Amino acid sequence: MEPDHRFRTEELRFSSDGLDCAATLYRPVEADAVVPCVVFAPSVNQTRRDGYPRFAERFAAAGYAALIFDYRYIGDSAGKPRQLVDYKQQREDLRAAVAFVRSLEGIDTTQIVLWGFSFAGDPVLNVAADDQQIAAVFTLCPLLDGLKFSAISGTGNTLRRMAAAARASWTREPIRMPVTAPAGRLALFNKPEAVEGFAALQAENSSWRNDILVKPTQPPFLLRPIKHAKHITCPLWVGLATQDTMVPAMPMRRLARLAPYAELRTFSGGHFGGFLDHFDEVITSQLAFLRRALAHG
């Protein structure tokens, strides 16, 4: 594939709580003095190479900067134990990424945009609720209500996760589990589309592993970023895939009703469809939304 000369990339690092996080910055080549920047928050333990560059390239080609980063413990970032998924620390990593891009030359500090997929609905909504300077937010198939997520995960998988958490609570050691596994086995996701989707998004140069550590004090059912809906005062794009079996649709519709400036966009396909068969539809909608959102910012 021929390189796209409308943008260039830089490999950078920034600090979050004293740990180095690896990041890739996409900059448009022909741009005004300063440009808006879209900051991507990966989902669970995905790396900055897994599916997100396709979106970042399209934003950069349209004249926006874009930053994708690896959370601490993940990918090329520092920190041990490796593969630990700590939801509170992921929020702090996103805050650090936002502070980092605001410090960069050529970035419009008043036009920082957040972008989160699936489990990254949690950090982007948490940060946007606290940071009133965020200009816009994208949430693609976000997990918004952990209890409802556990309900559609199936009783068996939920009970297996609870049993693992109970055992781990005695030792206070993190629980090791696959991100995806076939039905009947302990995993964060055991829907068929999860196994196929994570594999489809993994890049050749990615260090993504089907393996995570989760603290027993942070079970998925405690995540409820939907509670921040009324505090998201910037324009919010909510993408709902009508054949998504991995996260429930009702909280997305509720988010779109509760957030003051939300737009709900539905498209056919499954949880990962926005990266795959329906990418063009999703990115076209997002670019149009961003033009409107920043024009009225």
ChimeraX attribute file (.defattr): number of C-alpha atoms within 10 A of each C-alpha:
attribute: neighborCount
match mode: 1-to-1
recipient: residues
	/A:1	3
	/A:2	4
	/A:3	7
	/A:4	11
	/A:5	10
	/A:6	16
	/A:7	21
	/A:8	16
	/A:9	16
	/A:10	11
	/A:11	11
	/A:12	13
	/A:13	19
	/A:14	18
	/A:15	17
	/A:16	21
	/A:17	11
	/A:18	9
	/A:19	17
	/A:20	20
	/A:21	25
	/A:22	23
	/A:23	22
	/A:24	19
	/A:25	21
	/A:26	25
	/A:27	27
	/A:28	21
	/A:29	16
	/A:30	12
	/A:31	16
	/A:32	10
	/A:33	9
	/A:34	15
	/A:35	22
	/A:36	23
	/A:37	30
	/A:38	29
	/A:39	25
	/A:40	27
	/A:41	31
	/A:42	28
	/A:43	22
	/A:44	21
	/A:45	24
	/A:46	25
	/A:47	27
	/A:48	27
	/A:49	23
	/A:50	22
	/A:51	20
	/A:52	23
	/A:53	18
	/A:54	14
	/A:55	21
	/A:56	25
	/A:57	22
	/A:58	20
	/A:59	23
	/A:60	27
	/A:61	20
	/A:62	16
	/A:63	20
	/A:64	26
	/A:65	31
	/A:66	30
	/A:67	29
	/A:68	23
	/A:69	30
	/A:70	28
	/A:71	36
	/A:72	29
	/A:73	20
	/A:74	27
	/A:75	22
	/A:76	19
	/A:77	21
	/A:78	19
	/A:79	16
	/A:80	11
	/A:81	12
	/A:82	15
	/A:83	23
	/A:84	23
	/A:85	22
	/A:86	19
	/A:87	20
	/A:88	12
	/A:89	16
	/A:90	23
	/A:91	20
	/A:92	18
	/A:93	25
	/A:94	25
	/A:95	19
	/A:96	17
	/A:97	27
	/A:98	23
	/A:99	16
	/A:100	15
	/A:101	23
	/A:102	18
	/A:103	12
	/A:104	11
	/A:105	11
	/A:106	17
	/A:107	21
	/A:108	18
	/A:109	20
	/A:110	15
	/A:111	20
	/A:112	24
	/A:113	27
	/A:114	26
	/A:115	26
	/A:116	24
	/A:117	24
	/A:118	20
	/A:119	25
	/A:120	27
	/A:121	28
	/A:122	27
	/A:123	26
	/A:124	28
	/A:125	29
	/A:126	24
	/A:127	19
	/A:128	24
	/A:129	20
	/A:130	13
	/A:131	15
	/A:132	12
	/A:133	15
	/A:134	21
	/A:135	25
	/A:136	25
	/A:137	27
	/A:138	27
	/A:139	25
	/A:140	25
	/A:141	29
	/A:142	29
	/A:143	28
	/A:144	30
	/A:145	22
	/A:146	19
	/A:147	14
	/A:148	17
	/A:149	21
	/A:150	23
	/A:151	14
	/A:152	15
	/A:153	21
	/A:154	15
	/A:155	11
	/A:156	13
	/A:157	21
	/A:158	22
	/A:159	13
	/A:160	15
	/A:161	21
	/A:162	15
	/A:163	13
	/A:164	17
	/A:165	21
	/A:166	15
	/A:167	13
	/A:168	18
	/A:169	15
	/A:170	9
	/A:171	9
	/A:172	13
	/A:173	14
	/A:174	21
	/A:175	18
	/A:176	17
	/A:177	18
	/A:178	16
	/A:179	20
	/A:180	24
	/A:181	18
	/A:182	13
	/A:183	15
	/A:184	11
	/A:185	16
	/A:186	22
	/A:187	23
	/A:188	23
	/A:189	23
	/A:190	21
	/A:191	18
	/A:192	14
	/A:193	17
	/A:194	21
	/A:195	16
	/A:196	12
	/A:197	17
	/A:198	19
	/A:199	15
	/A:200	14
	/A:201	18
	/A:202	17
	/A:203	17
	/A:204	9
	/A:205	8
	/A:206	15
	/A:207	15
	/A:208	21
	/A:209	17
	/A:210	16
	/A:211	16
	/A:212	21
	/A:213	19
	/A:214	21
	/A:215	18
	/A:216	21
	/A:217	14
	/A:218	15
	/A:219	17
	/A:220	20
	/A:221	15
	/A:222	12
	/A:223	19
	/A:224	19
	/A:225	23
	/A:226	23
	/A:227	15
	/A:228	19
	/A:229	22
	/A:230	15
	/A:231	17
	/A:232	25
	/A:233	20
	/A:234	22
	/A:235	24
	/A:236	29
	/A:237	23
	/A:238	22
	/A:239	25
	/A:240	26
	/A:241	22
	/A:242	16
	/A:243	14
	/A:244	17
	/A:245	18
	/A:246	23
	/A:247	27
	/A:248	24
	/A:249	21
	/A:250	12
	/A:251	19
	/A:252	23
	/A:253	17
	/A:254	14
	/A:255	23
	/A:256	21
	/A:257	15
	/A:258	17
	/A:259	19
	/A:260	16
	/A:261	16
	/A:262	21
	/A:263	18
	/A:264	16
	/A:265	16
	/A:266	14
	/A:267	15
	/A:268	15
	/A:269	17
	/A:270	22
	/A:271	24
	/A:272	26
	/A:273	19
	/A:274	24
	/A:275	20
	/A:276	17
	/A:277	13
	/A:278	16
	/A:279	15
	/A:280	14
	/A:281	12
	/A:282	20
	/A:283	18
	/A:284	11
	/A:285	14
	/A:286	19
	/A:287	15
	/A:288	10
	/A:289	18
	/A:290	22
	/A:291	11
	/A:292	12
	/A:293	20
	/A:294	17
	/A:295	8
	/A:296	9
	/A:297	11
